[in-house]
């Protein structure tokens, strides 16, 4: 057998061994990939189950923001009413020189 044939046989054997190692590695990874797919599917189900809660959270957050704005507005109106009452009482006292009842 010539040197060329020996090199060719050697590279063919090495290529076959390399292919075999590649197939074995991919077969070893297959259960892990299957497990990862199963876990990802479970995660997707969990996220879908949480989605209504997330929408409800956004709705409650909007209500709280609106309530805060309305509360500030009502406090402003209340302060204005109290200031107007105090001003009217002071004006009445200034005009009649009698203290309020």
DORO-82855 format. One line per field, with one value per residue (C-alpha): residue in three letters; y, x, z. Coordinates in pm, 1 decimal. Example, Ala and Ser with C-alpha at 12.3 -4.5 7.8 and 13.67 -1.06 7.14 Angstrom:
2
res c(ALA | SER)
yy c(-450.0 | -106.0)
xx c(1230.0 | 1367.0)
zz c(780.0 | 714.0)
END
This chain:
101
res c(UNK | UNK | UNK | UNK | UNK | UNK | UNK | UNK | UNK | UNK | UNK | UNK | UNK | UNK | UNK | UNK | UNK | UNK | UNK | UNK | UNK | UNK | UNK | UNK | UNK | UNK | UNK | UNK | UNK | UNK | UNK | UNK | UNK | UNK | UNK | UNK | UNK | UNK | UNK | UNK | UNK | UNK | UNK | UNK | UNK | UNK | UNK | UNK | UNK | UNK | UNK | UNK | UNK | UNK | UNK | UNK | UNK | UNK | UNK | UNK | UNK | UNK | UNK | UNK | UNK | UNK | UNK | UNK | UNK | UNK | UNK | UNK | UNK | UNK | UNK | UNK | UNK | UNK | UNK | UNK | UNK | UNK | UNK | UNK | UNK | UNK | UNK | UNK | UNK | UNK | UNK | UNK | UNK | UNK | UNK | UNK | UNK | UNK | UNK | UNK | UNK)
yy c(0.0 | 336.1 | 631.7 | 815.5 | 533.0 | 510.9 | 884.9 | 858.2 | 564.1 | 744.8 | 1065.1 | 863.7 | 685.0 | 1013.6 | 1173.8 | 881.4 | 903.0 | 1276.8 | 1235.2 | 966.0 | 1195.6 | 1473.5 | 1245.9 | 1120.0 | 1475.8 | 1579.5 | 1271.2 | 1356.7 | 1711.2 | 1598.1 | 1522.2 | 1854.1 | 2040.1 | 1853.7 | 1950.9 | 2314.4 | 2314.9 | 2165.2 | 2427.2 | 2708.7 | 2583.8 | 2590.5 | 2941.9 | 3058.8 | 2914.9 | 3094.5 | 3426.3 | 3384.8 | 3318.6 | 3633.8 | 3858.3 | 3944.9 | 4035.6 | 4268.0 | 4439.3 | 4474.2 | 4624.6 | 4885.1 | 4971.0 | 5010.2 | 5223.4 | 5454.9 | 5483.9 | 5572.9 | 5840.5 | 5986.2 | 5977.8 | 6158.5 | 6435.1 | 6466.2 | 6472.9 | 6759.5 | 6947.4 | 6893.1 | 7007.9 | 7321.3 | 7388.1 | 7322.7 | 7565.4 | 7826.5 | 7783.4 | 7813.7 | 8121.4 | 8276.6 | 8207.3 | 8360.1 | 8662.1 | 8706.5 | 8682.3 | 8937.0 | 9170.2 | 9134.2 | 9204.5 | 9510.0 | 9643.4 | 9577.2 | 9582.2 | 9286.8 | 8949.9 | 8662.2 | 8468.8)
xx c(0.0 | 134.7 | 171.8 | -105.3 | -353.1 | -246.3 | -302.0 | -636.7 | -742.2 | -624.7 | -815.1 | -1126.7 | -1108.6 | -1050.6 | -1342.6 | -1566.2 | -1453.1 | -1510.1 | -1859.5 | -1935.7 | -1823.8 | -2042.4 | -2347.5 | -2284.3 | -2254.6 | -2578.5 | -2756.4 | -2624.9 | -2762.5 | -3105.5 | -3252.1 | -3123.4 | -3279.2 | -3605.9 | -3594.2 | -3527.6 | -3820.0 | -4045.7 | -3938.3 | -3985.6 | -4337.1 | -4414.5 | -4275.6 | -4493.7 | -4801.3 | -4707.8 | -4660.1 | -4997.2 | -5155.7 | -4996.3 | -5101.3 | -5449.1 | -5282.8 | -5046.5 | -5337.3 | -5518.2 | -5204.3 | -5188.1 | -5555.0 | -5508.4 | -5198.1 | -5397.1 | -5670.8 | -5416.1 | -5259.8 | -5603.6 | -5697.3 | -5376.6 | -5445.9 | -5805.0 | -5695.4 | -5454.9 | -5729.8 | -5980.5 | -5728.5 | -5671.6 | -6047.2 | -6079.6 | -5797.7 | -5959.8 | -6296.6 | -6136.0 | -5942.2 | -6263.1 | -6448.2 | -6168.2 | -6160.6 | -6538.4 | -6527.2 | -6246.5 | -6437.9 | -6754.2 | -6555.9 | -6396.7 | -6736.9 | -6936.6 | -6654.0 | -6818.7 | -6652.4 | -6813.8 | -7077.3)
zz c(0.0 | -92.6 | 140.2 | -40.2 | 29.2 | 394.0 | 440.8 | 264.8 | 485.1 | 797.9 | 711.1 | 625.8 | 962.3 | 1144.2 | 960.3 | 1057.3 | 1420.9 | 1420.7 | 1273.8 | 1530.0 | 1815.7 | 1671.9 | 1655.0 | 2008.5 | 2136.7 | 1966.6 | 2106.8 | 2453.9 | 2419.8 | 2294.7 | 2643.2 | 2775.2 | 2483.6 | 2540.5 | 2909.7 | 2821.2 | 2575.4 | 2843.3 | 3098.2 | 2845.5 | 2769.7 | 3144.9 | 3170.2 | 2881.0 | 3055.3 | 3376.3 | 3196.6 | 3025.1 | 3364.6 | 3510.1 | 3221.2 | 3367.7 | 3696.9 | 3512.9 | 3336.0 | 3669.1 | 3824.1 | 3546.2 | 3598.7 | 3975.3 | 3918.0 | 3689.1 | 3952.4 | 4219.6 | 3999.3 | 3924.6 | 4294.1 | 4383.7 | 4132.9 | 4246.2 | 4611.6 | 4545.5 | 4360.8 | 4644.3 | 4906.4 | 4699.9 | 4682.6 | 5057.4 | 5137.3 | 4913.2 | 5091.0 | 5433.4 | 5321.4 | 5182.4 | 5509.0 | 5713.9 | 5481.0 | 5502.7 | 5882.5 | 5899.4 | 5667.3 | 5878.2 | 6194.5 | 6032.0 | 5923.7 | 6244.9 | 6497.8 | 6670.1 | 6701.8 | 6520.6 | 6715.5)
END
